[in-house]
């Protein structure tokens, strides 16, 4: 499982150095192939390819005419690319996604259990400062048994 925030840098060529804490999980559980994508162009999502294939299998079972499936695929394909980790533990973030999400320099890499999120550090800090964890959020988690 991926958890925590491990800030790192994206170099001038757009390569993200996977933080050591996540690299250990990858080396133990996954291959070196990933699907990097986004649902909105503001956050990069890095899926170990095995995890992405699980999502694709679920999507394949849905009707071709399902509008949410089509929308999901349109966005994730527009921003997405299959990427292999290089020998130094780096992934090349697709240029279109780097530009739209302003992923450069110092970035936050957040564990989301089965995938990683890469966020512009400044944008993430603004989001965190602008919203609190509410009683409604706590109630929702309680209803989910968490």
C-alpha angles and dihedrals in degrees: 000000000000114000140160135027117284110177117211140155137265110216126226091269091056097255117148116210106220108231114247093244091060094038089061091055091047093049092049099043113016145044122246095263123101142176112223115195147132139221095212110012094249100086127041114220117202114199123185100239092245090059092047090051089057089057091047091052090055091047092049089059091059125086116274087233096055102125095209091051090051092048092047092050093046092055098039092047094046092055098027136100136163109243134184122215113245124227091269095056097258131138125202108232110216110261095232089055094043089055098044094044094038090234105173137114114001112016137172117240109199126192113232097181099255099023142024129245121211115202137179101255095225094047091049092050091051090050093050092046091049099053136046130205100256137206087252089057090051090048092051091051090048090053089051090052095249 
